[in-house]
Amino acid sequence: MTPTATTGRRAWIGLAVLALPTLLLSLDMSVLYLALPALSADLGLGPTAQLWAMDVYGFMIAGFLVTMGTLGDRIGRRRLLLIGGAAFGVASVAAAFSSSAAMLIATRALLGVAGATLMPSTLGLIRTMFPDPRARGTAISIWMSCFMGGMTVGPLVGGVLLEAFWWGAAFLMGVPVMVLLLVLGPVLLPESRDTGAGRLDLASVALSLGAVLPVVHGLKSLAADGLHLGGVVALTVGLGVGVLFVRRQLRLDDPLLDLGLFRHRAPAGALAIGLGGGVVMAGTFLLLTLWLQLVAGLSVLTVGLVLAPLQAAMVVASLLAPRLARSIRPARVMAAGLLIAAVLLAVVGLLGAGAGGGTTVLLGGFLLASVGIALPVALGTDLLVGSVPEEKAGSAGALSETSGELGIALGFATLGSLATAVYRGALALPSGTPAPVAEAARTGLTEAVAAAPAPAVLDAVRAAFTTGLGAAATGGALVFAGLAALALVAFARVPTTAAVPDVETADVDELVPAGA
């Protein structure tokens, strides 16, 4: 049975509408990097203001995802999507015409809050629009491909806009997208909500923010500045508030986050794979980008072009995943993808250990690792959203996105710190290196290159950074191998989509058997 056999054309057209905000969010995440130098000069942004302008968007998204997912379940996912789309458009215009650093940071924060409404709402609506598991798997893969595609074309689109217009154009490109969403959404998207949900618990909302925001801030701070008191305190406070949040949810009749969603192994396994995948890919891709620029000597534009095939490979693999799951159990597809990624990252680790191969081996390893991780992430998102009752779909989508956000922050903190420690341990500077240059070299690769050292010093720095990249890749390979074993256990009883009962007679417990 094909997806179109049980899913009408209206649903697929509606999916195209849902792809609009998804594509926009990924574009918005990437183009600001290109606009930052121009807007910093125009608005007088110092280093601290630049960091806030970059980070506050992600902070707000991560902090409000759980709240917005639950709010959409209560008031209606389409309604929340349209409200968020309108707010995103207004905040985009305000950001484009910011006249001060404070105004830019404030509007970026509003963009983050509005953005937090979009992702869980779109996933929740996909759950409603595609009740057939086979169609839903394809729809979620397309949805994820739009996000990945936006990350690929974002720098190119942003570069063209910023070449022809001023830095505000990077924000204004979101306005026509949101106008289309507001015009087409009410016509093509159904409304869906949890009719039995109670009132929104504001104390839980506060605890949710008090848990997520300090954790994300602490992880980013530790990744940027190493182990220090401020980062440790923020992380500890966030984890402590998180414990209070969980305890409150267990006591409430209508919790902000229904912890009963984790009664099956499958949802918990999907979240763990999303978290672990975010850790490895965020940490290693950051190091890869630095390596290509500062070790291989490629320009920023060339790096963007070189990395585009990696994103394209993830798009193709995401679209392939639901097709494989029709004839092969998801557990095996996910475990195979993770093992492929583990093996290829291990090869990159050998490069860092001095096995040779250079840029070609490194890019080839990351290309196939990208294919491997895309398979379990695409299937995991589908299994998570599909394994919960329809009225909880927004909350499930929010959890999926939150795990990814935390994974990214944790990846920078863990694998980035590992690479830095190995780099400093492997750094062997030639005798007679001037003290200022040696200090810059010990700080990091970027600082070492900026100090313009002698060729022998630069060679030592590049070799040490390659060793650090290899260590991070090896650590990532071990994480992926562990996640492969987890996938085999967590999804052992999930059947192929071809074996799933017809949608007219299936329920949640049939799609994900009890105990799975």
N, C-alpha and C positions, 0 to 999 in steps of 0.2 A: 504494500500500500504506500503510495507516494504522499508527500506532504500536501500537495494540492488536492488530493482526493478527499481529505477530511478538513481542509482549511480553505476558506474562501479567498477570492481575489482581494476583497476588502481588507483582510488581515495583512496580506503581504504589502499592499499599498500603505496601510497604517504603519507597518514596520519601516518603510522608507521615511515616514514622518518622524518616527522615533530615532532614526539614525542621525537626524539633523542635530539635536542637542549633543548626542554622543560624539559626533565628529567635531563639533564646536569646542567641547571641553578639552579634547586632546590637542586641538589647534592652539587654544588659549594657553595651555600648559607650556607649549614649546616656543611660541613666537616672542614672548617677553624677553627671553634670553638675548634675542637679536636686537630688540628695541632698547634694552637696558642702557647701553652707553649713551645713546642720543637723549633719552629722557632724563638720565642722571645729569648730563651737562645742562639741559634746559631747566630742570627743576632744582638743581643744586643738591642732588642726593649724595650724602656721604656714604661710607662703607656700611654703617649700621642701618641707615635708611634703605639702602639697596637690598640688604638681607631681608628686612621686613617686607619690602615691596614684593620680593620673590617668594618668601615663605608664608606670608599671612594667608594667601589664597589656599595653599595646601592645608594649612592648619585648620582653617574654617571648614573646608570640605571634610576633613577627617573627623573633626569634632562634632559636626552636625549630621553626619550620615545616618547614625542610628536613630536620632530624633526624627529626621525627615522621613526615613523609611516607615517608621511607626505612624507618623502623622498622616502620611499618604494612605496607609491602611484604614485610618479612621475617617478622614474627611473626603477621600476619593483620590486615587492616584492621578487621574487625568486632571482634576482640579488643581492638585498641587503642582503637577508638571507645568500647567499653563501659568499659574501664579509665579512659579520659579522662573519660567521663561521670560515673562514680562519683567520681573525684577532684574534678571540677568541683562536684558536689553537696556534698561534704564541705567543700571550700574556701569555698563560698558560705555555708554555715552558720557557719563560723568567721569569715568577714568580717562577717556580720550581727551577731555578738556580740563584735566586737573591743572591747577595753577600753583600747587605747592606739594612738597613731599608728603605732608600730613594728609592732604586730600587724596593723593594717589593711594597711599596705604589704606585709608579708610574705604575707598571704593573697591580696592582689591579684596578687602575683607568682606564687603557686601557681595562681590562676585563669588567668593568662596561659599558664603551662606546660600546664595541662590543656586550655585552649582551643586550643592549637596542635595537639592530637591530633585535634580534631573536624573541622576544615575539610578537610584532605587525606584523611582517612579517608572522609568522606561523598562527596567527589568520586571517590575510587578505587572505592568500592562502586557508585556510579552507573555507572562504566565497566564493571563486571562485570555488573550487573543489567540493563543496557540495551545489549546488543551491536549492536542495529540502530541505525545512525547517525541515522535519522529519529526514532526513539523517544528516543534519548539526547539529541538536540538539544532536544527538548521538555522532557525531564526536567531538564536543566541549566538551562534557562530558568526552570522552576518553582522550582528550587533557588535561583537568583539572586533571583527575585522574593520569596521568603521572606526573604532577607537584607535586601533593600531595603525590604520591608514592615515588618520589624522596626525599621529606622531611622526609619520614618515614625511608627509607633504607639508607639515607645519613650517619647518625651517625654509622650505622653498617658497611657499606662499608668502610667508612673512618677509623673506628677503626681497621678493618682487615688490610688495607693498611699500616697504621701507625705503626701497630704492627710488620709488616714484613719489611718495608722500611723506608726511611727518610721522613721528612715532605714534601718534594717536590712532593712525589707521590700523595698527595692530589690534586695538580694542574695538574699533568700529566694524570690523568685518563680522563680528558676531550679531550685529543688529538685524541685518536682513534675514539671517537664519532664524532668529527668534520671531521675527514678523511672520515668516512662513509657518512656523510652529503654531503661533496664535491663530492664524487664519485656517489652517488645515486641521489642527488638532481637534477642535470641537466637532468637525464633520466626519473625520475618519477614525478617531480613537474612541473606544467604549469607555464608560465610567465603571470603575470597580472599587469596592471598599469592603471593609470588615463591618458588616451591619451589627454585629454583636459586641463590638469593642466599647469599652467604657471611656471615661474621661482621661485626657492626657495628664499624667502625673508630672507636675512641674518640678518636684523635688528630684525625680529620676532624671529629668532633662538636665538639671544642674549637676547632678552627680556624674552623668554621662560625659558632659563637657569637662568636668573637673578631673575625670580619669583620662580621657583621650588626649586632650590638649597638652597637659604636662608630660605625658609619655612621649608624644611625638616631638615636642620641644626638647625634652631631655635627650632623646636618641639623636636628633639632628645636632644638638650642641656637643654631645660626646663625639659624634662623627667628625665635626668641624675642628674642635679644639682639644681632642683627646680626653683622657680621664681627668675630671675636675669636679670640685664640690658642687657648683651650680647645676651641672648636668645630672649628677647623681641624686641631688635633692629633688629636682624636678621629676626624675624617673620614679623615685621612691614615693613621692606625694601622689603621683598619678596612679601607681599600682595600689597604694593604700585606699585612695578614693574608689578605685575599681572594685576592691573587695566590698566596700560599703554599698556600691551600686548593685553588685550581684546579690548581696544579702537582702537588699530592699526588694529586688525583683522577685525573689523567692517568697516574700511575704505578701505581695500585692495580688489581689484578684484580677486586676487588669494591668499587668506590668508594661513598662515601656518596651522591654525586650523579653519576649517569651522564651525562657531558657528550656522549655519543653521541646523547642525545635531541635535540641541536641539529643533527643531520646534515641535516635538512630545513629549508627556509626557513620553512615554516608554523609550527612550534613557536616558533622565534625571533621571528617576526613577531607571533604572539599575545602573547608576553611583552612585546615592545616596545610594543604597543598598550595592554596592561594597565597598564604603567608610565607611559606618556605620558598615558593617560586619567586615572590617579590623580593625576598632577601637576597637570593643568589643573583637574579638578573639585574637588579638595581645596583648592587655592589660591584659586580664584575663589569657591567656595561660602563659605569662611570670610569673605572680604571682603564677599560679598553679605549674610551674616547681620549683620555689623557695620553695613553701610550701612542695612539696614532698621530696625535699632534706633536708631542714633545719628544718622542723616541723615534718614530718613523718619519717625522718631519712633514706631515701632510698639512695642507691649509684647512681652515674651518669648512670651506665649501666642499673640498675634496673629501673630508671626513664624513660630511653629510651624505654625499653621493655614495661613498663606500659602505656606510651603514644602512642605506636604503634597502639593499637586498636582504639584510637580516630581518627588517620589519616586514618586507614583502613575503619572506619565507614563513614568518609567523602567521600572516594573513592566510596564506595558502593552507598551512597546517590546521588552522582553526576551522576553515571550511571543510577540510577533509575529515576532521575528527568525528562528526556525527555520522558520516557515511561508513566509516570503519566500525562504529558502534552498532550498526545494524546487523553485522554478521559476526563481530568479535565482541566478547564481553568487555564493558568499559574498564573493568579492573585491569585486564590484560593490555588494552590500548594505552591506558594511562601509565602503567608500570613500564611498558616498552618505551614510551616516549621519554619517561624520566631516566631510564637506563641509558638510552641513546645520548641524552643530554649529559649524563654523568660521565660516560666514556669520553665524549668529545671535550668536556672541560678537563678531564684528566690528561688528555693529550696537550691541551693548552698549559696545564701544570708542568708537563715535561719540558715544554718550550722554556718556561721560566727557570727550570732547573738546568738549562744549558744544553738541551737536546738538539737545538738548532731548528731551522725551518722558517723563522722570521715571520713577516707580515702575512704571507700566504697561508701558512699553517694556522696562525692565530685567527685570521678571519674565517677560514674554513671551519675551524673548530666551533667558533661562535655561531656561524651560520647553521650548522646542523644541530647545535645545542638549542638554538632558537626554535627550530622545527620540533625538537623533542619536548620542550616545555610547553609549547602552544597546545599540544594534544591534551594533556591532563588539565590545563587551565580552562580550556573551552568546555570539555566534558564536565569538569568539576562544577563550573558555574551552572551548567544546565541541570546537573543532578541536585545541586543545592536548592535552586529555585523550584525545580519540579518535585522535590521530595517533601515540601511543606504544603499545608492546605492553601488554597488560592487566596483566602483572606489574609494570610501572613506573608504573601509574596513580596510585598514592599520591604518588610523587615528582613527577609532573607536576602534580598538584593542589597540592602544596606550593609548587612554583615559581610557579604562577599566583597563589596568595595572597601569596607573598613579594614578587612584582613589584608587586602592588597596595599592600602595606604601604609599600614603599620609595617608590612613587609619591606616596602621601599625604604622607610625611615630606618628600620632595623638593619637593612642591608648596608646602607651607608655607614652605620655605626659599627657593625661587626666585621664584615669583610673589608671595609675601608680601613678600619683600625688594624686588622690582621696584616693587610698589605703594607701599611705604614711601619708597623713593628718589624716586619721581615726586611723591608727596604733599609731601615736604619741599621739593622744587624748585619746586612750584606754589604753595606756601603764601605768600600775600601779606597779612600782618597790617596792620591800620590803624596809622597813626602814633599814638604815645602808648600803645600796649598795655603794661601793666605787665610788668616783666621776668619774674616768676614765671609769669604766664599765658602769656607768649611761649615760655618754656622748656617748659611743659607742652604747648603746641600743637605745638612742633617734635618732641616725643617721639612723639606719635601721637594719633589721634582719641579713643581712650578716655580718655587722660590730659587732653586738652583739654576734653572735656565735663565731666569730674570737677572741673576747676578753675572751672567756672561762669563763663565769661568773658562779656563784654558781647555783645549780639546781633550786632554787626558783626564781632567776632572769631569768633564761632561760625559765622556765615555763611561767612567766609573758610576756616575749617577744614573745613567740610562740602563746600565747592566743591573744595578741594584733595584731599580724600579721594575724591570722585567722580572726579576726574581720575586718581587712582591706581588706582581700580577699573577705569576704562576702559583704562588701560595694561596691567593684568594680563589683562583680557579680550582685548585685541588680541594680546598674547603668546600666550595660549591658542589664539586663532584660528590663528595661524601654526603652532603645534605640531600642531593637528588637521589642518591642510592638509598638513603633511609626513607625518603618519600615514596620511592618505588615499592618498597616493602609495605609501607603503610597503605598504599593504594590497593595492593592485593588483598589486604585484610579488610579494609574499610568498605570496599565495593565488591567483596567476594560473591554476595548473593544478588547483586544487581544484574538482571538479564540483559541480553542484547535488545535493542529497541524493536527489532523484528519480532521478538517473543513477548513484547508487552501487550496486554489485552487491549482490545479496541477501546478508544477513548470514551465511547458511550457507556461502557460497563466498568471501566477501570476506576479505582480510587487510589488515594495516596499510599495506602498500605500495600496495594498490589504492585505499585510502581517501585517502591522501595520496601522490601519485605521487612517485617518486624525483626529487630536485632541486627539489621544491616547497617 
